[in-house]
């Protein structure tokens, strides 16, 4: 379904050297995963015998019993890829291998190449590295089975699997690196790591980082607590990561069988590889590509962990991420002040979200540079639509931050301009609105000239994407500190600032967050409330930020974005409303590129930005027909 595949990592209950019991537990968990439409399920290393058999691995009886069990497991396999571990005797040498089965067939055997031989691990006593088995085969009765570390398994261009075993991942050059470069988008790791204090955190980070480095999904299943505990304990750690994101992990030391799932967007990983040019700068090794039969696609996104607000960091990372974003904004502005020698930061303060964040950044930047708060000039520019609430909030913000304040009523200048144009002010059209926006920008620019300063822009990434600005009005500034911060993240950043601010400032910041987003260009309602709410005109910003993220980050097609949004916002918006606003997003995004092509400088704070100088290059007159016809 739109490139999503369900991966499973299983840790079964085990009896050391009891092959029949272990094969039965493996089959039970496999059938459960297959019933959940998993594309692939990975089991622990040497799972048919147990990792801790020691010198019993040399016993011919155990070797033969294990091989028989492997054949029987393979015969019971279905469309879901089954990957399990066993010892394999090949040409008088014993190998630690992963068996790969599907639809009743044993398809291949992948040997471990990096064998630990330190502390609690002595694998070289029993096993031989499989690195020399490139291009090899294994004869099983009348079947010739591909054997070697150079195998990848492709069901289709998206669902391509590679396999490595435990220590392979901990090596300086993991085999999974070459497998990914050869096309594998999913790495399955059969593991048997012991548990030591803090080791799980290190393992978790290894998996997460390898998935990020390879732009891949990575699923690991570790041997559980029923392994021998003669000298060490195994925790049964299982986890699945996706391009640097830990999607899911189990609870270690569980004495029951464990089975975890993650729905992974393999199509998205392919798009990331396509746009990340450095991925293809490394040479891909020669690999044998085995064709699989179709594997199940995810029937739903029950295990996808789909974020409705992809730009907003999780609560556990809130302080660190918000501080980092704020520091990036301040560092960019500080450098521009030092370079230009600006004596004043001039910005329009409306009492809304964007200007509030820009004001907080400006005040903090002056503090970093040892400049007094009055180096910031907060200009209130009330017009026809300014409400008492926003005017009060703007006034309070400037006072609490100690910045210089000026109030310039733009109504007389706008009326004079209407007179010059021959425009009836009773006609509240685009001319009526844009006159105010351009008058405000003209005043800010001229004040900056007069005071030897620069105009700090307040527009955010969401507005830039939608073109929700007046060309050469609020569209323009001398440095735009919010240009890569989307609206959903701005709310979050201001809330973060409010939480650590003194009481008077905290209250006004919280009210700014609660105020409806509006350009305030049309007169207020009779009761003084804001009459012109942006989200009623162009749609909810949380939807547009979601659309923007998936459209730019991974090049998702509109029908997929629509499906993802309907999943993420199922409890908030009816499907037809999501589709309607997605069409609005696409139309505006294509038709407003001319504004983005001449946007001012500003710092990039995340992985998505729309600067024409490095992040998004698009012709201003590109048509949207291909993207709207779905």
N, C-alpha and C positions, 0 to 999 in steps of 0.2 A: 504494500500500500504506500505509494509515493516514495518508494525507496527505503521504507522502514522494515527492519528485520529484528525478530526477537532472539536474543542470545541468552543462553542459560549456562550457569556454572553449578555443578552438583558435587556435593560431598556426602557420599553414602556411609552408613554404618558399616564397619569392616571387622573381619576376623583374620588375623595374620596367618597366611598360608592356607586359608580355607577358600580355595578358588571357586568352588560351587556356590558357597554362600555369597561371596563377593560379586560374582557374576549375576546372581539373582537380585541383589540390592541395586546393582548398576542398571539392570533391565527395568526394575520397578521405577526408578527415578527417570530413566530415559523415556519410558512410556508416559509418565506424567508431563514431562517437558514437551513431548510430541503432541499430547492432547491440548497443550496450551499454544500450539502452533509455533514452537521454537524453530528457528532455522538451523541452529546447531546447539549441541550441549556438550560441554567439556567436563571430564572427570579427572580426579587426581592422578598423579604419577604412580605407575606400577600398581594401579588400583585393583587389578584382578588378584594379585598375590598379597598386597601390602608392601610398602616401601621398606619395612624393617625386617625382611626375611633373612638378612645376613647371608651366611654361607649356604643356606637352603636354596638360594638361587642356582647353585651348581647342580642341584639334584635333578636328574633327568625326568623323574616322575613328575615333579612340580612344573618343569618346563613344558612337558607334553600335555599335562592337564590344563595348563594355562592356554596353550595354543588351541586346544579343543574348545575351551570355553569362549575364546575370542571368535572362533568360527561360528559358534552357536549364537553369540550376541549379534554378530553381523547378519546372520540369517533372520534375526528378529527385528532388524532395523527397518525404518520406514523412510519417508522423504526427509525427515529431520536428520541432519548430519550427526553421527555418533562418533565421539572421539574419546577413547579410553586408553589406559596404560597397561603395559605388560612387559616382562622380560622375553627376549627373542634370541634363540640360538641360531646363528647364521654362520656357516663355514667355520665351525669350531670356535666362534667368538660369541660372547653374550652381549646383547645390546639392550639398552633401556629405550623402549619405543612407544610411540603413540600409534594406535590403530585407528583407521578412519573407515567408517562404514556408512552405507546408505542403501535403502531399498533392497535389503537382503544380500548385499554384496560387501565383502571386505575389499575396499578400494585401494588402500595404500598403507604403508608403514613408515613412520617418520622417526628416525633415531635422534637421541640426545647427542649433542656435539661437545658441550662443555661439561666435564665431569668434575665435581668437587672432590677434594681429597684432603680436607683439613677439618680440625676440630671434631664435630660429631659426624662428619660425612667422610666415608671411605669408598666412594663408588668405584674408583679405579681398581679396587680389589676384586670387584665382581664384573664390571662392565668395561666395554671398549667404546671410545668415541666413534660416532658415526660420520665424522667429517669426510672420511675416505670413501663413503658409500654413494657419492654423487653419481647418478645415472644407474644405480644398481637395481636389481630385482631380487625377489625372494620366491622360491618355488614352493608352493603349498599344494600338495597332491598334484592335480593336473592344471592348477591355476598359477599364472605368473603375476606376482603382486609387485608393483613399483615400491622400491625401498630406497630411502635416502633423505638427506636434509634439504634437497633442492626441489621440493614439491610444493606447489600451490594448487588450490582447488577452486574452480570457478563454476558457479551455477549460472551466472550471467555477469554482465560488466560491473554491476554493483556488488553482488554477493560473491566475493573472492576471499578465500580463507588461507591463512598460513598457520603453521604450528611450530612451537618451540617448547622445551621442557625445562622447567624450574631454573637451574643454574644458568641456562642459556641467557636468560634475561639479565642476570647479574654480571655478565661478562663485559669486558671493555667494548666489544663489538658483537652485540647480540645477533643471532641469526635472523630475528624478526626484522631487523633493519633492511637486510637484503631482500627478504620476502615482501616487505611493503614496497620497496623500490621496483620489484618485479610485478607488482599489481595487487598484492593482498591488502584488503581494506579491513579485515578482521584477523587478529592474532589470537589463537587459543593456546593457553599455557597450562600444561599438566604439571602440577607442582607438588612438592612434599617438604616444604620448609618447616623446620622446628620453630617453636615459639620461645623467644627470649625477651626479656624486658626491653621495650622500645623497638623491637624488630618489626612488629606489624606496621608501625608508622613508616618505617623505612621501606618496607615492601609496598605499602600503599602508594608512597610517593614514586617509587620505581615504575609501577604500573601506570600511574597517572601521567608521569613525564614521558614514558615511552609512547603512550597513546597520543600525546601532544606532538612529540617529535616526528612520529610516523603519520600524523593526520589519519589515525586509524581508531578502530574499536579494539579493546584489549580485554579478554576475559581470562581469569585465572581461577583454577580450582585447586586447593591445597589439601593434602592428606589430613585426616581428622584425628580425634582424640583416641580412637581405638587402635591406632598403631602401637607397636611395642613401646613401653616407657622405661626400658632398661636404663637408658642414660639421658633421655631427652623426651620432651612432650611435643606433640603436634597439635595445632589448634584448629585445623579445618578451615583456614581462612579462604574465603571466596570473594572475589570482587570483579566488577566490570567497569571499565573506564572508556570514555569517548572523547577523543581530541582534547585531552587535558582535564576533562570533567569526570569526577568520580560519580558514576551513575548509580551504583548500588553496591553494597557489600553485606555479607551476612554477619551474624553474631558468632564470634569464635568460641571454641570450647563447648560447642553444643553436642550433647550426647545422642541426639536424634539426627536423622539424615537432614541435609540442608539442600535447598534448591532455590536459586535466585534468578531473576530475569531482568533484562533491560531491553527496551525497544530502541534500536539505534538507527539513525538516519544515514545509511550508507551512501545514498545519493548525495547528501550534503558533504560527506567526507570527500567524495570524488570532486565536487565543485571546489572545495577548499584546496585540494591538490592542484586543480587546474589554475587557480588564481595565485597560489603560493609558488612563485617561480623557483625559489631555492630548493623545493622538494625535488625537482627534476634536474638539478645541477649535479646530483650524485649519480654515479654509474650504477645501473641495475645489474645484478649478477644473472647468469643464465639459469633459468629454472624450468623444470618440467611443469607444464600446466595441464592438470587433469580436469576434464569436463565432468561436472556433476550433473545429475538430473535436477530439475527445479526444486528448490527448498521453499518451505512455506514463508509467505510474507506475513507481517504482523496484521492480525485481523482488526486491531484497534491500537490505540496508543496508551493502553493501561499502564505500561511500564516505561513510558518515555520521559517522565519527569519534565514535561513541556512547561516552560516558564511563560506566564502571561505577560510579564514585564522583563524581557531579556536584558535590558540595559541596567536594571536595578540589581545591585549586589545582594546576596543572601544576608540575612540578619547576622550570621556568625562572622561575616567579613565587613560589616558596616563601617566600623570606626576606621579600619585600615584603608579601605577602598575610598571612602569619602575624603579622608585626610589626603590621600594621594592625588585624587582628582583636584581638590582645592589647591594643593601645592603646585600642580602642573599649571593651573590657570594663573596663579600668582607669579610663578617663575617666568611664564611667557610675558606677562604684563610688565614685570620688573625689568626684564631685558629691554623691552621696547622703550620704557622710560629712560633707562640709562643711555640707550643708543641715540634717542632723539633729544635728550636734555629737557624733556617736558617738565614744566614747573607746576602744572595743574592737570588733574584728571577730571574731565568734564563728562557727566553722563545725565541723561534724563531719567528722573525717578517718578514712576507712575503709581507705585504701590502694588504692582503686580509681581509675579514670580520672577521673570527674567531680569528686570531692573534691580530687584532685591538681591539676587545672587551676584550680579555684576557689581553692585555697591559693596557687598560683603567682601568680594575679591579685591576690589580697589582699596578698601580700607585696610585689609590685611597686607596688601602689597606695600602700601606706604609705611606700615609698621615695620615690615621686613627691611625696607630701605632706610629706616631711621627718619622718615619724613613725618611731619605732624599730620593729624587727621584732617586738618583744614586744607591739606594739599588736594583733597577731593572736593569738587564742587557738585553737589547734587541739585539739579535744576528741576523744579516742578513746573510743568507746562500745561496747566488746566485748559481744557477746550470745551466744546459743546457737550461732550459725553462724560466728563469727569464727575465722579460721584463723591459724596462726602466721605464715604468709607475709604476709598482708595487714596483720596487727598490726605485724610488723617493718617493713614498708615505710612504714606510717603514722608510726611512731616515728622512722624515719630521715629521712623528709621534713621533719618538724617540726624535728628537730635541725639538719639541714643548712641550713635556711632561717632558723634562729635565732628561730623563733616560740615563744611560750609554749605549753606543752603540759599537758594534764590528761587523766587516764584515769579514767573512771567506768564501772564494771561495771554493766550494766543488768539482769543476770540476777536479782538479788534483787528488784528492783522489778517485773520482769515476773512472777515467780512469785507475788508478793503480789497483783498485779493478777489473775492467774488465779484465785487463791483468792477474791478479792472477786467475781469473775464466776461462780464455780463451774465453771470450765473445767479439764478434765483436761489437764495439760501434755504428756501422752503423745499427745494428739490434735494433730498438727502441721498444723492447717488454717489458714484465712485469719485467724481470731482469733489463733492462735499467732504468725503472722507480723506482722500489723498492730499487735499490742500492742507489739512491739519497736520498730517504726518510729515509732509515736506517742510511746513513752516517750523515744526519742532526741530527737524534736522538742521535747517538753515541757522536757527538760533544757536544750537549747540556747536555747530562748526564755527560760527563767527565768534562765539564766546571763547572757544579754544584758541582761535587766532589772537583775540584780544588779550588773553591771559598767558600766552606762551605755553599752551597745554595741548592735550590731545583728547579726542572724543572716544570714550570707551563704549563700544557697541554692546547691546544687550540681547540681540536676537539669538534664538537657540536652534539646535539642529532640526527639531521637528518643524519649526516655521520655515527654515531654509529648504527642507525637503518639499514642503507644500507650496513654497513661494508665497507664504502668508506674510508679506511685507510690501510696503509701498516702494516701488523702484525709485532709487535715489532719495528715498525718505528714510524710514527706519531700516531699510535695506543696507544703508551705508554708514560707516564709522571709520575711525582711524586705527582701531585695534578691537577685535571682536572676541571677548573672553569666553563667551558661551557658545561659540559657533559649532562645537562638536559635542555639546551636552544636550540630550533630548529632554523634552518636557517632563516625562515621567521621572527622570533622574534629577532634574532640577528640584522637583517637589521633595525628593528624598534628601538631597543635599541641604536644602533649607531646613528640613525637619532635623537633620543631624546637627546643624548649627544651633537651632533653637534649643535642643536638648542640653547644650553646654553653655547657654547664654544666661546672663542675669535676668531676673524676672521681667522687668519692663520690655526688654528686647525680645525675650522669649515669647511674650504674649502677642506682640505685633507680628513676629515671624509666623506664629501659628495662625493668625488671622489672614495673613497674606496667602498661606497655603489653602485656607478655606474659601478664599474669594474666587468666584468664577473667573475663568480666563476671558479677557475682553480687551479689544483695542480702545474701547471707550471713545468711539468717534461719532456715535449717534446719541442724542439727548437721552437722559435717564427716563425710567418709567415715572408716572405721576407720584409714586411713593418714594422716589429717590433711588430705587434699586437699579442695578445695571440692566440695561435693556438689550445690549448687543453681546451675546455670549458666543465666543469663538467656536466652541465645540458643538453648538447647535447649527452653525453654518457650515463648517468643514468636517465635522465628525469628532468623536472622542480621541484625544491624543494617545490614550493607552492603546487604542487600535492602530492608529497611524504609526506609532513607534514600533509596534509588533510587525506591521507590514514592512516598514523601512528596514528593520533588522534582517528579516528573512529575504527580502528582495536584494539588498546590497551585500550582505555577509556571505550568502551562499548561492545567490542567483536563482532562488527558487521560483518556479513558474507560478503565475497567478492562481491557478486552480489548486495548487498545493498550499500556497499561502492561505487561501480561503479555507481549505480543509483544516489546516493547523490552527487558524484563528477560531474556527467554530469549535474545535476541541478545547482550546485554552480558555475560551470565553463562553463556554456552553451555559454557564449559570448566570451570565450577565446580559447577553444580547441574543435576540433571535437570529437564526441563520441569514434571513433575507436582509437584515440590517447590516450584518458584517459584510455581506457581499456588496451591498450598496456603497458602503464607505470604502471598501477596497477599490472599487471602480473610481470613486472620487480621488483616492490617493494616486492611482496610476495616471489618471488624466492630469492632475495638477503636477505630479512629479515630472512628467514629460513636457508639459507646456510651460513650466516655469524655470527650465534650465538656463535661460538667458540671464536670469538674475544670479544664479550660482556662478556663471562664467565670469562675472566681474565682482566677486565678493571680496571683502577686506581680509587682511591677515588675521590669524587667530590660532590658538594652540589646539592641537589634537589631544584629546584625553583618553580616548578608547580606540577600539579597533575599527570603528566606522566614523567617517567624516566625509564631507562633501566639497572640500576645497578643490578647485579646478587645477591647482598646481601640483597635486600629488595623489589625491585620493579618488576622485571621481571625474573622469573625462568623458564627456558626452556632448554630441552636437546639439546646439540649441533648437534645431528644427527637426530632430528625430521624431518620427511618428509613433503613435501608441497603438495602432491597429492590431498588431500581432499580439499585444499583451491584453487587449480588451476583448478579443474574440475567443472566448472560452465558455 
